[in-house]
Amino acid sequence: MGQKFVLVGDIGTEHDGFPPTPVIAGSGTVFMDGKPVARVGDPLEPHDKPKHPPHPRAIAQGSSTILIDGKPAALTGHSVDCGGVVIGSGSGEGAT
């Protein structure tokens, strides 16, 4: 069984006390369920916590077999560069 595709608006989990944040950009050409599909390098909303400034986040891991606009597609469980993973809601499923 494959993992769900990550779409704009899906969540990157928390890490080290920093809260979860949504994916804020994705493909301009490939859509699923009416939303852009996320890929490696696409950003999540920055996050912060008390006494720590906001820091940017981006999808760091993607499928080795599915490319979208030349970039690996992000699937549930793939990593975010500062910590945590993305959780997809796309109706399709892909293989890592």
C-alpha positions as CSV (number, residue, x, y, z in Angstrom):
1,M,0.0,0.0,0.0
2,G,1.3,3.5,-0.9
3,Q,1.3,6.7,1.1
4,K,-1.0,9.7,0.5
5,F,0.2,12.6,-1.5
6,V,0.9,15.8,0.4
7,L,-1.1,18.8,-0.8
8,V,-1.0,22.6,-0.1
9,G,-2.7,23.0,3.3
10,D,-1.6,19.6,4.7
11,I,0.4,19.6,7.9
12,G,4.1,19.3,8.8
13,T,4.3,17.9,12.3
14,E,5.8,19.6,15.3
15,H,9.3,19.1,16.5
16,D,11.2,20.1,19.7
17,G,8.3,22.1,21.0
18,F,7.7,24.0,17.8
19,P,4.1,23.7,16.6
20,P,2.8,22.0,13.4
21,T,2.4,24.2,10.4
22,P,0.8,23.8,6.9
23,V,2.4,23.4,3.5
24,I,2.0,26.8,1.8
25,A,3.1,26.2,-1.8
26,G,3.2,23.4,-4.3
27,S,3.2,22.6,-8.0
28,G,1.6,25.2,-10.3
29,T,0.8,22.5,-12.9
30,V,-0.3,19.3,-11.0
31,F,-3.4,19.3,-8.7
32,M,-5.1,16.6,-6.7
33,D,-8.5,17.1,-5.1
34,G,-8.3,20.7,-6.4
35,K,-5.1,21.6,-4.5
36,P,-1.5,21.8,-5.7
37,V,0.6,18.7,-5.0
38,A,3.7,19.4,-2.8
39,R,7.3,18.5,-3.8
40,V,10.8,18.5,-2.3
41,G,11.7,22.1,-1.6
42,D,8.2,23.4,-1.2
43,P,7.8,25.6,1.9
44,L,5.7,25.2,5.0
45,E,4.6,28.1,7.1
46,P,7.5,29.2,9.4
47,H,7.0,28.4,13.1
48,D,8.3,29.7,16.4
49,K,7.9,29.1,20.1
50,P,8.5,31.3,23.2
51,K,12.1,32.6,23.3
52,H,12.8,31.3,19.8
53,P,12.5,33.3,16.6
54,P,10.5,31.9,13.7
55,H,12.4,29.7,11.3
56,P,11.5,28.6,7.8
57,R,10.6,25.1,6.9
58,A,10.7,23.1,3.6
59,I,9.9,19.6,2.5
60,A,13.3,17.7,2.5
61,Q,12.4,14.2,1.3
62,G,10.3,12.9,-1.6
63,S,9.4,9.9,-3.7
64,S,12.3,8.2,-5.6
65,T,9.8,7.2,-8.4
66,I,7.3,10.0,-8.8
67,L,8.5,13.4,-10.1
68,I,6.3,16.5,-10.4
69,D,7.7,19.4,-12.4
70,G,11.1,17.6,-12.2
71,K,11.0,17.4,-8.3
72,P,10.2,14.4,-6.1
73,A,6.6,14.3,-4.9
74,A,6.1,14.6,-1.2
75,L,4.2,11.7,0.5
76,T,3.0,11.1,4.0
77,G,5.9,10.4,6.3
78,H,8.5,12.3,4.3
79,S,10.8,14.6,6.3
80,V,10.8,18.4,6.8
81,D,14.2,20.0,6.8
82,C,14.0,21.4,10.4
83,G,12.3,18.3,11.9
84,G,9.0,16.6,11.8
85,V,7.3,14.9,8.8
86,V,4.5,15.9,6.4
87,I,1.1,14.2,6.6
88,G,-0.7,14.0,3.3
89,S,-4.4,14.1,2.5
90,G,-4.4,13.5,-1.3
91,S,-6.8,10.9,-2.6
92,G,-4.1,9.2,-4.6
93,E,-1.3,7.0,-3.2
94,G,2.3,6.9,-4.3
95,A,5.4,4.8,-3.6
96,T,8.4,6.1,-1.9
